[in-house]
Amino acid sequence: MDFNDTPEEAVFRAEARKWLEANATPRAEGAAAPMRAGYARVEADALKRAREWQAKRAKAGYAKVTWPKEFGGMAGTPIQQVIYNQEEAKFDTQGGFFDIGLGMCIPTLMTYAKKDVLDRYVAPALRGEEIWCQLFSEPSAGSDVAGLKTRAVKDGDDWVINGQKVWTSGAHYSDFGILLTRTDPNVPKHKGLTMFYINMKDPAVTVKPIKQISGGANFNEVFFNDLRIPDSQRLGAVGDGWKVALTTLMHERLAVGGGAGGAGPDWKELLELARQTELEEGPAIKNNVVREKIADTYVRTQGLKYTTYRTMTALSRGQQPGPEASIGKLVSAPKLQDITGFGTDLQGAAGVIMDPTEAPMDAGFQQGYLASPGLRIAGGTDEIMRNIIAERVLGLPGDIRVDKDVAFKDAPTGR
């Protein structure tokens, strides 16, 4: 691994830092990065502030450093994007609403859509004027994306879609979405899928937010009742949806796992909480159990950081990160749950207080603890991540699949 910037990377870092210092407010010393909009309660004006910041970044070219200049990017390298993200993390900026669209949906369009479609949708998404969501998961499929049942039936030059999706982040404020459907139940499940993009404001689309225990309501159920779309909104060939979906999932898992869980309290915040908290026998910072937990958290954070540096080194050398990126996703989400759970317990009876004006550390531990289970599902469950690491990193035998060569309509299902 190489931990140092090249001369060119150092110049880019200095330029990005200078721009951020002129356009954003530095984050307070010791303040935790806020939970993503997808997993926490969001202030009423958060979307407005996020749009303003996104437009400012887009105008400067920093919204997506690696994108072509014709679409508002800098045509920069992946490592430059990483460097910019590192620098922006030091500032108090509002984001989270555009991660799915710009990190997963639009890159999928860039791979499979025609130029006129890109000319219409890429720039507005980059500027924060339009928001996209990803419509994959279903109630009966769980982590088995290819087991979906939402049907798209060809009718002349159109497709008619019926079915349901669930756990769709941001669907309630999204303008468009990419939708994976089943177009042929007579072939094995991975071969009968087709991807489309749709208008989320169509009357045939119904969005119902799911109330979360954290107080947020970012996940949604989405229903399609005879949604009719033209064939021109298809992404990839008919029956090639799994290949298209893998493009999306690759971007998703790197986005969700690449930020070490993305946000929330870490060892520094736990250390500060221990300094502020009084136990019956004295300050929490002098308690051996508390000190051991802080040390353990620090070690895990450092291990995750240096594992992430492996990916950064690959990017810096012009290489593509491999399935080892799944390690970050697998480690970071449970780590956040462990840290926030311990921090909440450390507060004793005060741990039930969710009011940020009353609770220690702005209720960051309570909010993070209630939101953290969602991070263990988003972007692939812990079990899916373990399978990827086992099969593609360690080379272990794959899971036995009884439905591998069976037509989807004949595949065995649970009663």
VENURQUI-V822474 format. One record per residue. N is the residue number from 1. RES is the residue in one letter. OMEGA is omega in whole degrees, -180 to 180 (* if undefined). Layout:
n={N | N}
res={RES | RES}
omega={OMEGA | OMEGA}
This chain:
n={1 | 2 | 3 | 4 | 5 | 6 | 7 | 8 | 9 | 10 | 11 | 12 | 13 | 14 | 15 | 16 | 17 | 18 | 19 | 20 | 21 | 22 | 23 | 24 | 25 | 26 | 27 | 28 | 29 | 30 | 31 | 32 | 33 | 34 | 35 | 36 | 37 | 38 | 39 | 40 | 41 | 42 | 43 | 44 | 45 | 46 | 47 | 48 | 49 | 50 | 51 | 52 | 53 | 54 | 55 | 56 | 57 | 58 | 59 | 60 | 61 | 62 | 63 | 64 | 65 | 66 | 67 | 68 | 69 | 70 | 71 | 72 | 73 | 74 | 75 | 76 | 77 | 78 | 79 | 80 | 81 | 82 | 83 | 84 | 85 | 86 | 87 | 88 | 89 | 90 | 91 | 92 | 93 | 94 | 95 | 96 | 97 | 98 | 99 | 100 | 101 | 102 | 103 | 104 | 105 | 106 | 107 | 108 | 109 | 110 | 111 | 112 | 113 | 114 | 115 | 116 | 117 | 118 | 119 | 120 | 121 | 122 | 123 | 124 | 125 | 126 | 127 | 128 | 129 | 130 | 131 | 132 | 133 | 134 | 135 | 136 | 137 | 138 | 139 | 140 | 141 | 142 | 143 | 144 | 145 | 146 | 147 | 148 | 149 | 150 | 151 | 152 | 153 | 154 | 155 | 156 | 157 | 158 | 159 | 160 | 161 | 162 | 163 | 164 | 165 | 166 | 167 | 168 | 169 | 170 | 171 | 172 | 173 | 174 | 175 | 176 | 177 | 178 | 179 | 180 | 181 | 182 | 183 | 184 | 185 | 186 | 187 | 188 | 189 | 190 | 191 | 192 | 193 | 194 | 195 | 196 | 197 | 198 | 199 | 200 | 201 | 202 | 203 | 204 | 205 | 206 | 207 | 208 | 209 | 210 | 211 | 212 | 213 | 214 | 215 | 216 | 217 | 218 | 219 | 220 | 221 | 222 | 223 | 224 | 225 | 226 | 227 | 228 | 229 | 230 | 231 | 232 | 233 | 234 | 235 | 236 | 237 | 238 | 239 | 240 | 241 | 242 | 243 | 244 | 245 | 246 | 247 | 248 | 249 | 250 | 251 | 252 | 253 | 254 | 255 | 256 | 257 | 258 | 259 | 260 | 261 | 262 | 263 | 264 | 265 | 266 | 267 | 268 | 269 | 270 | 271 | 272 | 273 | 274 | 275 | 276 | 277 | 278 | 279 | 280 | 281 | 282 | 283 | 284 | 285 | 286 | 287 | 288 | 289 | 290 | 291 | 292 | 293 | 294 | 295 | 296 | 297 | 298 | 299 | 300 | 301 | 302 | 303 | 304 | 305 | 306 | 307 | 308 | 309 | 310 | 311 | 312 | 313 | 314 | 315 | 316 | 317 | 318 | 319 | 320 | 321 | 322 | 323 | 324 | 325 | 326 | 327 | 328 | 329 | 330 | 331 | 332 | 333 | 334 | 335 | 336 | 337 | 338 | 339 | 340 | 341 | 342 | 343 | 344 | 345 | 346 | 347 | 348 | 349 | 350 | 351 | 352 | 353 | 354 | 355 | 356 | 357 | 358 | 359 | 360 | 361 | 362 | 363 | 364 | 365 | 366 | 367 | 368 | 369 | 370 | 371 | 372 | 373 | 374 | 375 | 376 | 377 | 378 | 379 | 380 | 381 | 382 | 383 | 384 | 385 | 386 | 387 | 388 | 389 | 390 | 391 | 392 | 393 | 394 | 395 | 396 | 397 | 398 | 399 | 400 | 401 | 402 | 403 | 404 | 405 | 406 | 407 | 408 | 409 | 410 | 411 | 412 | 413 | 414 | 415}
res={M | D | F | N | D | T | P | E | E | A | V | F | R | A | E | A | R | K | W | L | E | A | N | A | T | P | R | A | E | G | A | A | A | P | M | R | A | G | Y | A | R | V | E | A | D | A | L | K | R | A | R | E | W | Q | A | K | R | A | K | A | G | Y | A | K | V | T | W | P | K | E | F | G | G | M | A | G | T | P | I | Q | Q | V | I | Y | N | Q | E | E | A | K | F | D | T | Q | G | G | F | F | D | I | G | L | G | M | C | I | P | T | L | M | T | Y | A | K | K | D | V | L | D | R | Y | V | A | P | A | L | R | G | E | E | I | W | C | Q | L | F | S | E | P | S | A | G | S | D | V | A | G | L | K | T | R | A | V | K | D | G | D | D | W | V | I | N | G | Q | K | V | W | T | S | G | A | H | Y | S | D | F | G | I | L | L | T | R | T | D | P | N | V | P | K | H | K | G | L | T | M | F | Y | I | N | M | K | D | P | A | V | T | V | K | P | I | K | Q | I | S | G | G | A | N | F | N | E | V | F | F | N | D | L | R | I | P | D | S | Q | R | L | G | A | V | G | D | G | W | K | V | A | L | T | T | L | M | H | E | R | L | A | V | G | G | G | A | G | G | A | G | P | D | W | K | E | L | L | E | L | A | R | Q | T | E | L | E | E | G | P | A | I | K | N | N | V | V | R | E | K | I | A | D | T | Y | V | R | T | Q | G | L | K | Y | T | T | Y | R | T | M | T | A | L | S | R | G | Q | Q | P | G | P | E | A | S | I | G | K | L | V | S | A | P | K | L | Q | D | I | T | G | F | G | T | D | L | Q | G | A | A | G | V | I | M | D | P | T | E | A | P | M | D | A | G | F | Q | Q | G | Y | L | A | S | P | G | L | R | I | A | G | G | T | D | E | I | M | R | N | I | I | A | E | R | V | L | G | L | P | G | D | I | R | V | D | K | D | V | A | F | K | D | A | P | T | G | R}
omega={177 | -175 | -175 | 173 | 168 | 178 | 180 | 179 | 178 | 178 | -180 | -180 | -180 | 179 | 179 | 180 | 180 | 180 | 180 | 179 | -180 | -172 | -177 | -180 | 179 | 177 | -179 | -179 | 178 | -179 | 179 | 173 | -177 | 175 | 177 | 180 | -178 | -171 | -177 | 171 | -174 | 179 | -174 | -177 | -176 | -179 | 179 | 180 | 179 | 178 | -180 | 180 | -180 | 179 | 180 | 178 | -178 | -180 | -180 | 180 | -176 | -178 | 174 | -173 | -173 | -177 | 178 | -180 | -180 | 179 | 175 | 179 | 179 | -173 | -179 | -178 | 177 | -180 | 175 | 176 | 178 | -180 | 179 | 179 | 179 | -178 | -179 | 180 | 180 | -176 | -178 | -179 | -179 | 179 | 177 | -177 | -173 | -175 | -177 | -179 | -176 | -178 | -173 | -173 | -178 | 174 | 177 | 175 | -178 | -179 | -169 | -176 | 178 | -174 | -178 | 177 | 179 | 179 | -178 | -166 | -171 | -176 | 178 | 178 | -179 | -179 | -180 | -179 | 178 | -176 | -178 | 174 | -176 | -174 | -178 | -171 | 178 | -177 | -174 | -175 | -179 | -180 | 179 | -176 | -177 | 179 | -176 | -176 | 178 | -173 | 171 | -176 | -179 | 178 | -175 | 178 | -178 | 171 | 177 | -172 | 176 | 178 | -176 | 171 | -179 | -178 | -180 | -178 | 173 | -178 | -176 | 176 | -179 | 178 | -179 | 178 | 171 | -169 | 177 | -175 | 173 | 180 | 179 | 180 | -175 | 178 | 177 | -166 | -178 | -174 | -175 | -175 | 177 | -178 | 176 | 165 | -173 | 174 | -178 | -180 | 178 | -180 | 180 | 178 | 178 | -179 | 179 | 180 | 178 | -179 | -179 | -180 | 179 | -176 | 177 | 177 | -176 | 177 | -175 | 162 | 179 | -178 | 178 | -178 | -177 | 176 | -177 | 179 | 179 | 179 | 179 | 179 | 176 | 177 | -176 | -178 | 174 | -178 | -178 | -174 | -180 | 177 | 178 | -179 | 179 | 175 | 179 | -176 | 178 | 179 | -178 | -175 | 176 | -179 | -178 | -176 | -173 | -177 | 179 | 179 | 172 | -173 | 177 | -178 | 175 | -173 | 180 | 179 | 178 | 177 | -180 | 178 | 180 | 178 | -177 | -170 | 177 | 173 | -178 | -177 | 178 | -179 | -179 | -177 | 179 | 179 | -175 | 179 | 179 | 180 | 179 | 179 | 178 | 179 | 180 | 179 | 179 | -179 | 180 | 179 | 179 | 178 | 178 | 180 | -177 | 172 | 176 | 178 | 176 | 177 | 179 | 179 | 178 | 179 | -179 | -180 | 179 | 180 | 178 | 177 | -178 | -178 | 177 | 175 | 178 | 180 | 180 | 179 | -176 | -176 | -169 | -177 | 175 | 178 | 178 | 180 | -180 | -179 | -176 | 177 | 179 | -180 | 178 | 178 | -178 | -179 | 179 | -179 | 180 | -180 | 180 | -177 | -179 | -179 | -177 | 178 | -177 | -175 | 176 | 177 | 177 | 180 | -178 | 180 | 180 | -179 | 180 | -179 | -179 | -179 | -171 | 179 | 178 | 179 | 179 | 177 | -176 | 178 | -178 | -179 | 178 | -178 | 178 | 180 | 179 | 178 | -180 | 180 | -179 | -173 | -171 | 178 | -176 | 178 | 179 | -180 | 180 | 177 | 174 | -179 | -179 | -178 | -171 | -176 | -178 | 175 | -176 | -178 | -180 | -177 | 179 | 179 | 177 | 180 | *}
